[in-house]
Amino acid sequence: MSDETLPDDVSLTTKGYSGVDNGSILLIACGALAREILDLKTRNGWDHMALTCLPAILHVHPERITQAVEDAVAKHQSKFDKIYVVYADCGTGGLLQAACEKLGVEMVKGPHCYSFFEGNQAFQDRGEDETTAFYLTDFLARQFDAFVWKPLGLDRHPELRDMYFGNYTKLIYQAQIDSPELTERARACADRMGLEFERRFTGYGDLETTMSDWASRPT
Protein backbone atom coordinates (compact mmCIF):
# COMPACT_ATOMS: atom_id res chain seq x y z
CA MET A 1 0.00 0.00 0.00
CA SER A 2 1.09 3.57 -0.68
CA ASP A 3 2.57 5.91 1.90
CA GLU A 4 -0.31 8.23 1.03
CA THR A 5 -2.91 8.28 3.79
CA LEU A 6 -5.96 6.42 2.56
CA PRO A 7 -9.31 7.12 4.22
CA ASP A 8 -11.55 4.28 5.28
CA ASP A 9 -14.10 2.67 2.98
CA VAL A 10 -16.97 4.77 4.29
CA SER A 11 -15.13 7.97 3.36
CA LEU A 12 -14.18 6.56 -0.04
CA THR A 13 -17.85 5.75 -0.56
CA THR A 14 -19.34 9.07 0.47
CA LYS A 15 -16.58 11.67 0.05
CA GLY A 16 -13.94 10.26 -2.27
CA TYR A 17 -10.23 10.96 -1.85
CA SER A 18 -7.78 13.77 -2.49
CA GLY A 19 -4.27 12.41 -2.54
CA VAL A 20 -0.82 13.90 -2.84
CA ASP A 21 -1.18 16.74 -5.31
CA ASN A 22 2.13 16.43 -7.13
CA GLY A 23 3.32 14.74 -10.28
CA SER A 24 2.91 15.34 -13.98
CA ILE A 25 -0.04 12.98 -14.41
CA LEU A 26 -3.38 13.06 -12.58
CA LEU A 27 -5.65 10.05 -12.30
CA ILE A 28 -9.31 10.93 -11.70
CA ALA A 29 -10.79 7.73 -10.38
CA CYS A 30 -13.73 6.11 -8.67
CA GLY A 31 -13.28 5.85 -4.90
CA ALA A 32 -13.89 2.11 -5.17
CA LEU A 33 -10.52 1.81 -6.96
CA ALA A 34 -8.39 3.91 -4.60
CA ARG A 35 -6.68 1.03 -2.79
CA GLU A 36 -5.82 -0.80 -6.00
CA ILE A 37 -4.46 2.31 -7.71
CA LEU A 38 -2.32 3.32 -4.75
CA ASP A 39 -0.97 -0.21 -4.45
CA LEU A 40 0.01 -0.22 -8.12
CA LYS A 41 1.60 3.23 -7.80
CA THR A 42 3.70 2.07 -4.86
CA ARG A 43 4.75 -1.30 -6.29
CA ASN A 44 5.82 0.21 -9.59
CA GLY A 45 7.30 3.48 -8.33
CA TRP A 46 4.90 5.63 -10.33
CA ASP A 47 5.57 8.71 -8.23
CA HIS A 48 4.79 11.00 -11.15
CA MET A 49 1.14 9.96 -10.92
CA ALA A 50 -1.18 11.82 -8.54
CA LEU A 51 -4.61 10.53 -7.59
CA THR A 52 -7.96 12.06 -6.77
CA CYS A 53 -11.13 10.00 -6.38
CA LEU A 54 -14.80 10.83 -6.70
CA PRO A 55 -17.21 9.28 -4.18
CA ALA A 56 -17.76 5.63 -4.99
CA ILE A 57 -21.46 5.94 -4.18
CA LEU A 58 -21.93 7.73 -7.51
CA HIS A 59 -22.35 4.24 -8.92
CA VAL A 60 -25.77 4.11 -7.30
CA HIS A 61 -26.60 7.16 -9.49
CA PRO A 62 -24.61 6.59 -12.71
CA GLU A 63 -26.35 9.51 -14.39
CA ARG A 64 -24.25 11.78 -12.14
CA ILE A 65 -20.85 10.31 -13.00
CA THR A 66 -20.23 12.14 -16.28
CA GLN A 67 -20.81 15.62 -14.87
CA ALA A 68 -18.72 14.82 -11.80
CA VAL A 69 -15.81 13.73 -14.00
CA GLU A 70 -16.16 16.81 -16.22
CA ASP A 71 -16.08 19.05 -13.14
CA ALA A 72 -12.98 17.28 -11.81
CA VAL A 73 -11.14 17.65 -15.12
CA ALA A 74 -11.98 21.36 -15.23
CA LYS A 75 -10.79 21.81 -11.65
CA HIS A 76 -7.41 20.14 -12.13
CA GLN A 77 -6.43 20.45 -15.79
CA SER A 78 -4.25 23.53 -15.35
CA LYS A 79 -2.07 21.77 -12.75
CA PHE A 80 -1.04 18.66 -14.70
CA ASP A 81 0.53 17.79 -18.02
CA LYS A 82 -1.86 14.89 -18.54
CA ILE A 83 -5.11 13.64 -17.01
CA TYR A 84 -6.50 10.11 -17.25
CA VAL A 85 -9.93 8.95 -16.07
CA VAL A 86 -9.99 5.67 -14.15
CA TYR A 87 -13.59 4.79 -14.86
CA ALA A 88 -15.08 2.36 -17.34
CA ASP A 89 -18.50 3.17 -18.83
CA CYS A 90 -20.07 2.34 -15.45
CA GLY A 91 -23.68 2.62 -16.55
CA THR A 92 -23.38 6.01 -18.25
CA GLY A 93 -24.57 4.65 -21.60
CA GLY A 94 -21.58 6.01 -23.49
CA LEU A 95 -21.95 9.53 -22.11
CA LEU A 96 -18.72 9.37 -20.13
CA GLN A 97 -16.77 8.20 -23.17
CA ALA A 98 -18.22 11.03 -25.25
CA ALA A 99 -17.35 13.58 -22.56
CA CYS A 100 -13.79 12.28 -22.25
CA GLU A 101 -13.29 12.45 -25.99
CA LYS A 102 -14.55 16.04 -26.01
CA LEU A 103 -12.21 16.93 -23.13
CA GLY A 104 -9.26 15.15 -24.72
CA VAL A 105 -8.71 12.75 -21.83
CA GLU A 106 -8.43 8.98 -22.00
CA MET A 107 -10.38 6.55 -19.81
CA VAL A 108 -10.13 2.85 -18.97
CA LYS A 109 -11.65 0.62 -21.63
CA GLY A 110 -14.55 -1.64 -20.75
CA PRO A 111 -18.19 -1.56 -19.66
CA HIS A 112 -17.44 -1.73 -15.91
CA CYS A 113 -14.78 -2.68 -13.38
CA TYR A 114 -15.89 -6.34 -13.30
CA SER A 115 -14.85 -6.52 -16.94
CA PHE A 116 -11.49 -4.79 -16.69
CA PHE A 117 -10.51 -6.60 -13.49
CA GLU A 118 -11.05 -9.93 -15.20
CA GLY A 119 -9.62 -8.63 -18.45
CA ASN A 120 -12.04 -7.17 -20.99
CA GLN A 121 -11.41 -9.86 -23.59
CA ALA A 122 -11.78 -12.70 -21.08
CA PHE A 123 -14.96 -11.16 -19.68
CA GLN A 124 -16.38 -10.76 -23.17
CA ASP A 125 -15.49 -14.35 -24.07
CA ARG A 126 -17.55 -15.65 -21.16
CA GLY A 127 -20.49 -13.77 -22.62
CA GLU A 128 -23.85 -15.41 -22.17
CA ASP A 129 -22.44 -18.10 -19.87
CA GLU A 130 -22.61 -15.62 -16.99
CA THR A 131 -25.74 -13.59 -17.64
CA THR A 132 -27.16 -14.85 -14.33
CA ALA A 133 -24.06 -13.96 -12.28
CA PHE A 134 -23.87 -11.19 -9.70
CA TYR A 135 -20.34 -9.79 -9.24
CA LEU A 136 -18.46 -8.44 -6.25
CA THR A 137 -15.00 -6.90 -6.08
CA ASP A 138 -12.87 -6.50 -2.95
CA PHE A 139 -14.34 -3.05 -2.35
CA LEU A 140 -17.92 -4.24 -2.80
CA ALA A 141 -17.33 -7.19 -0.49
CA ARG A 142 -16.38 -4.66 2.17
CA GLN A 143 -19.17 -2.23 1.30
CA PHE A 144 -21.97 -4.65 0.37
CA ASP A 145 -24.56 -3.04 2.63
CA ALA A 146 -23.90 0.47 1.33
CA PHE A 147 -24.04 -0.47 -2.37
CA VAL A 148 -26.49 -3.37 -2.50
CA TRP A 149 -28.49 -4.18 0.61
CA LYS A 150 -29.51 -0.68 1.76
CA PRO A 151 -30.13 0.94 -1.67
CA LEU A 152 -32.52 -1.92 -2.47
CA GLY A 153 -34.27 -1.50 0.86
CA LEU A 154 -33.45 -5.02 1.99
CA ASP A 155 -32.34 -3.80 5.40
CA ARG A 156 -35.98 -2.82 5.94
CA HIS A 157 -37.74 -5.39 3.77
CA PRO A 158 -35.66 -8.60 3.59
CA GLU A 159 -38.70 -10.43 2.21
CA LEU A 160 -38.00 -8.72 -1.13
CA ARG A 161 -34.74 -10.64 -1.58
CA ASP A 162 -36.09 -13.22 -4.01
CA MET A 163 -37.81 -10.56 -6.09
CA TYR A 164 -34.49 -8.77 -6.62
CA PHE A 165 -32.20 -11.76 -7.01
CA GLY A 166 -34.52 -14.48 -8.27
CA ASN A 167 -33.04 -14.35 -11.78
CA TYR A 168 -29.47 -14.76 -10.54
CA THR A 169 -27.92 -18.16 -9.91
CA LYS A 170 -24.53 -17.37 -8.39
CA LEU A 171 -22.36 -14.65 -6.92
CA ILE A 172 -18.89 -14.38 -8.43
CA TYR A 173 -16.36 -12.75 -6.15
CA GLN A 174 -13.55 -11.26 -8.21
CA ALA A 175 -10.68 -11.11 -5.74
CA GLN A 176 -8.05 -8.46 -6.35
CA ILE A 177 -5.95 -9.61 -3.38
CA ASP A 178 -5.67 -12.99 -1.70
CA SER A 179 -7.56 -12.32 1.54
CA PRO A 180 -9.34 -15.11 3.45
CA GLU A 181 -11.25 -12.44 5.38
CA LEU A 182 -12.64 -10.83 2.22
CA THR A 183 -13.44 -14.25 0.78
CA GLU A 184 -15.56 -15.05 3.83
CA ARG A 185 -17.27 -11.66 3.58
CA ALA A 186 -18.11 -12.33 -0.06
CA ARG A 187 -19.35 -15.83 0.78
CA ALA A 188 -21.60 -14.34 3.46
CA CYS A 189 -23.01 -11.93 0.86
CA ALA A 190 -23.86 -14.86 -1.40
CA ASP A 191 -25.61 -16.60 1.49
CA ARG A 192 -27.67 -13.50 2.23
CA MET A 193 -28.70 -13.29 -1.41
CA GLY A 194 -29.49 -17.00 -1.63
CA LEU A 195 -26.94 -17.56 -4.40
CA GLU A 196 -24.20 -20.06 -5.12
CA PHE A 197 -20.70 -18.75 -4.44
CA GLU A 198 -17.66 -18.69 -6.71
CA ARG A 199 -14.34 -17.03 -5.96
CA ARG A 200 -12.25 -15.99 -8.93
CA PHE A 201 -8.83 -14.43 -8.36
CA THR A 202 -8.38 -11.72 -10.97
CA GLY A 203 -5.69 -9.50 -9.51
CA TYR A 204 -5.84 -6.04 -11.09
CA GLY A 205 -6.37 -7.22 -14.66
CA ASP A 206 -6.56 -4.53 -17.32
CA LEU A 207 -6.38 -1.81 -14.68
CA GLU A 208 -2.73 -2.69 -14.15
CA THR A 209 -1.85 -2.92 -17.83
CA THR A 210 -3.65 0.34 -18.59
CA MET A 211 -1.93 2.22 -15.78
CA SER A 212 1.42 0.79 -16.86
CA ASP A 213 0.84 2.10 -20.37
CA TRP A 214 -0.15 5.54 -19.09
CA ALA A 215 2.80 5.72 -16.70
CA SER A 216 5.30 4.99 -19.47
CA ARG A 217 4.06 7.64 -21.90
CA PRO A 218 5.96 10.92 -22.26
CA THR A 219 4.12 13.95 -20.90
N, C-alpha and C positions, 0 to 999 in steps of 0.2 A: 504494500500500500504506500501511497505517496506521503511525503512529509507534510503536504498541505493538510490543513485541518478540515476534516470532512464532517459535516453535521450528521445527525442521526437520520434514520429513514423517515421519520415523521416530518422533519424539516425539509428533506429532499422532496417529499410528497407535496407539501403545502406551500413552501417558500422557494424551493430551488437552492441554488448554490452560486456564490461568487468567489472564485478562487484567486490565486495569485495573479495579479494583473500585469504580468510582464511576459515578454516573448514576442516573436514576430508573427505568430499564427494564433488566432483565437478559434476555439471550438465552442460553438453554441449548441448545447446538448439538452436532452431530456434528463431530468433529475434521476430517473430510474437507471441511468447509465453511468452515473458519476463514479461509483466505486470501480467499475470496470475500466473506464477511461483513465482514471488516476493510477490504477495498477499498471496499465500498459505504458503510460508516460514514465513511471518510475522504473519499470523493468527495462525499458529501452533507452532511457536517458533522453527523452524528448523534452528537454527543458525549454526549448523554444516555443512550446505549445502552451498556451494559457487556456483555462476552462471556465466557462460560466454555464449554469444549468437553469432552465426554466422549471417551474413546479411540475413534478411528475403527474399530479392529479389532472393536468390538462387532458390526459388521455380519456378521462371520463367525459370530456366535452371537446372532441376532436375538431369541432368547428372553430374553436378558439386558438388552435395551434398556429395556423398560418400567420395571423395578425401578431401573435406574440413573438414569433420568429422575426417577422419584418421589423417590429419595434426594437428587438435586440440588435439586429444588424445595424439599424440606423443609429442606435446609441453608441455602438462600439467601432464602427467602421473607420473612423478617423484615427484610431489608436493602433491599428494593426495593418501589417502588409497584406495579410490574407485572412479570410474568414471561411470556415467550413461549418456546415450544419449537420450535427450528429442526430438526425432523425431519419427514419424511413418515411413512407407515405403516412402511416399511422392513422388511417381513417379519414384523411383530408380529401379523398377523392381526386387526387392530382393537383389540388390547389397549392399545396406546399411546393411541389416540384415547379409549378408555373411561377410562383413567387420567387423561388431561388434563381431560376433562370433569368427572370427580369432583373434581379438584384446582382446577378453575376457571381453568385456563390454556389458552391457544389455541396450536395448532400449525400448521405449514405444511400446506396441503391437497395431496393427491396420494398415490399409492401408493409412490413412491420419488423419489429426486433426478433420475433420468433423465427422469421425467415433468415435474417442476416446472421443470427447466432448459429443457426444450423448450417448456414451456407446457402445462399439464395438458390443455387442450382440444385443442391441436394433437396432443399425444401420443395422446390418446384417439381422435382422428379417423383416425390412421394405423392403429389397431386391428390387425386380422389381417394387414395387409400386412407387418408386421415381427415376426411371432411367431418367426421364425428368426434374429433379430438379437441380437447380444451387444453391450452398451453399455459404453463407457468415458467417464469425465469427465476433466478435467485431473488431478485428484488420483489417480485410478486409473491413468492413464497413467504417472504418476510412481511409483506404488506397486503396479504390476501383480504383481510377484513375491509381495509380502506378502499380497495379497488374493485372488489367483487361482492362480498357479503353485504356490506352496508349500502352501497349504491343500489343494489337490487332489493333492498328492504328485507333481506332474509334474517337480519338481526331482530326484526320485529315480527316477521311473518315466515317462520321457517317452513310452514306447511306449503309454501310456494316453490320449494326446492325442485320438485319433479316437473313443475310447469316450465321452469327456466332451463333445467338441464336434462330433460327427458329425451332430447334428441342426441345427446352426447353419449359415448360409450366408454371413453377413458380420458384420464388426465395425463398429459405428457409433461413431465418436469424436465426442462432443458437446463441442466446444471452448468453454470459457468465455472464454478470451483468445486472441488471435491470435498464437500462438507456433509458428514453424517447428520449433523443437526438440521441443516436445511432440507436434506432428503426426508427426514422424519416430519418436518413441517409440511412439506409438499404432500407426503403420503396422507397426513391428517386432513389436508384440504380435499384430497380425492375422497376420503371416507365421508367427509361432511357433504360432499356433492353426490355421493352415491355412485361414484365412477371407479372403474379399474384404474390401477396406477402403473405408470411406466416412467422410469428414470432414464434419461438420455444425456450423457455427458457431451456437451458441445464445445466447451471452452468459449472463446470469444469469437470464433468463426470469422465472418467477413468484416466484423468490426475491427479486428486486429489487422487484417490485410489492408483494409481501407485506410486506417490511421497510419500504417507503415508507409503507404504510398504518399499520403499527404505530407508526412513528416520529412520525406526524402526530396520533395520538390523544392526547387529554388524559389525564394520569395522576392 
